[in-house]
């Protein structure tokens, strides 16, 4: 029996922002340590500079990440996420490239080796209105509080909350909403 996956439709090239969510393999908490989250943010900044895309919001959770990004100068958000996920995986797994078997993650608390760091797919939502931008930012910034990791977003430095609320840089530079684009009037061409 052949399994056919539903093809995802992604809409690029319309100057929309993209709210993307991607998860660690089987939602395992590979980003639960401060070191792992800090490295993720550092690599995100490197990839953003290299691929020249706007970063308007983010939150790094122990087992998943939310980003609010613009489309890169060249390529598309899918390519950017592929590069980001590969770089983070290589960094946190160790820079081994000999064989797939040697790249497996092994955690003492788990009886099996993980064949991947990230889930293959990601969720992408085109954001084209100011209302949706603020809705997605609020959702991201409330994530650590809802998960009871902290009692207030200010206590979770791995998000863009400090940029929007305190006008502070935080761990990574956030691009200004006003400079990047004017939202389209309708999501339909």
C-alpha positions in Angstrom: 0.0 0.0 0.0 1.5 3.3 -1.1 1.0 6.2 1.3 0.5 9.6 -0.4 1.0 12.7 1.7 -1.2 15.6 1.2 0.9 18.2 -0.7 1.2 21.4 1.2 0.5 24.6 -0.7 2.7 27.5 0.2 2.1 31.0 -1.1 5.3 33.0 -1.7 6.1 36.1 -3.7 3.1 38.2 -2.5 5.1 40.3 0.0 3.3 38.7 2.9 4.9 38.0 6.2 5.1 34.3 7.2 4.2 33.0 10.6 6.0 29.7 10.7 6.1 27.0 13.3 8.4 24.0 13.3 9.0 21.3 15.9 11.7 19.1 17.2 11.5 15.4 16.1 8.4 13.9 17.8 8.1 17.1 19.9 11.2 16.1 22.0 12.6 18.9 24.1 15.9 19.3 22.3 15.9 23.0 22.9 15.2 22.7 26.6 18.7 23.9 27.8 19.7 27.5 27.9 22.8 26.6 25.8 20.6 25.0 23.0 18.2 28.0 22.9 21.1 30.5 22.9 22.8 28.6 20.0 19.5 28.5 18.1 19.1 32.3 18.4 22.7 32.9 17.3 22.3 30.7 14.2 18.9 32.3 13.4 20.7 35.7 13.3 23.5 34.3 11.1 20.9 32.8 8.7 18.9 36.0 8.7 21.9 38.1 7.7 23.1 35.7 5.0 19.6 35.3 3.4 18.5 38.9 4.0 15.0 38.4 5.4 13.1 40.4 8.0 12.7 38.9 11.4 9.7 40.6 13.1 9.1 38.1 15.9 10.1 34.8 17.4 9.9 32.5 20.4 12.1 29.5 21.0 10.4 26.9 23.1 11.9 23.6 24.4 10.4 21.5 21.6 9.3 24.0 18.9 9.9 27.4 17.4 7.6 30.2 16.1 9.0 32.9 13.7 7.3 35.9 12.1 9.5 36.5 9.0 9.5 38.3 5.7 10.4 36.7 2.5 14.2 36.6 1.8 15.9 38.7 -0.9 16.5 35.5 -2.8 14.8 32.2 -2.5 11.8 31.6 -0.3 10.9 30.9 3.4 11.1 27.1 2.8 14.8 27.4 1.7 15.5 29.7 4.7 14.0 27.2 7.1 15.9 24.3 5.5 19.2 26.1 6.0 18.3 27.2 9.6 17.2 23.7 10.7 20.2 22.1 9.1 22.6 24.5 10.8 21.0 24.1 14.2 20.8 20.4 13.9 24.5 20.1 13.0 25.6 22.5 15.7 23.6 20.8 18.5 24.3 17.3 17.4 27.9 17.9 16.8 29.5 18.6 13.4 29.6 15.1 12.2 28.9 14.3 8.6 30.2 10.8 8.1 27.0 8.8 7.8 23.3 9.0 8.7 23.8 6.3 11.4 26.4 8.4 13.2 24.2 11.5 13.1 21.5 9.9 15.3 20.8 11.7 18.6 20.9 9.6 21.7 19.6 10.9 25.0 20.0 9.0 28.2 16.4 9.5 29.2 15.2 7.8 26.0 15.8 4.2 25.2 16.1 4.8 21.5 18.1 6.9 19.1 16.4 9.7 17.3 16.9 9.6 13.6 16.3 13.4 13.2 16.5 16.6 15.2 13.5 18.3 13.5 10.2 17.2 12.2 10.3 17.3 8.4 7.5 19.8 7.7 6.6 23.1 9.1 3.4 25.1 9.5 3.3 28.4 7.4 0.6 31.0 7.8 0.6 34.0 5.5 0.2 37.2 7.5 -1.1 40.1 5.4 -2.9 42.4 7.9 -1.8 44.5 10.9 -4.4 42.7 13.0 -2.9 39.3 12.2 0.6 40.6 12.8 -0.2 41.6 16.4 -2.3 38.5 17.0 0.7 36.3 16.0 3.2 38.3 18.1 0.9 38.1 21.1 0.5 34.4 20.6 4.2 33.9 20.4 5.0 36.0 23.4 2.4 34.3 25.6 3.6 30.8 24.7 6.1 30.4 27.6 3.5 31.7 30.1 0.8 29.4 28.9 3.2 26.5 29.1 4.1 27.6 32.7 7.8 27.9 31.9 7.7 31.5 33.3 5.1 33.7 35.0 5.6 36.7 32.7 7.0 37.0 29.1 9.8 39.2 30.4 11.3 36.2 32.1 11.8 34.3 28.8 14.6 36.0 26.9 14.3 33.7 23.9 11.5 35.8 22.3 11.0 39.2 20.7 8.9 40.4 23.7 11.5 42.8 25.0 11.8 44.5 21.6 8.0 45.3 21.5 7.4 46.0 25.1 10.6 47.4 26.5 12.2 48.7 23.2 15.3 46.7 24.1 17.4 44.7 21.7 17.2 41.3 23.5 19.2 38.4 22.2 18.7 39.2 18.5 17.9 42.3 16.5 14.2 42.5 15.5 13.3 44.4 12.4 10.8 47.3 12.7 7.3 46.7 11.4 7.0 50.1 9.9 10.2 49.8 7.8 9.4 46.5 6.2 6.1 46.7 4.4 2.6 47.9 4.2 0.1 45.0 4.6 -2.0 44.2 1.6 -5.7 45.0 1.6 -6.8 41.5 0.6 -5.2 38.1 0.7 -6.6 37.4 -2.7 -5.0 38.7 -5.9 
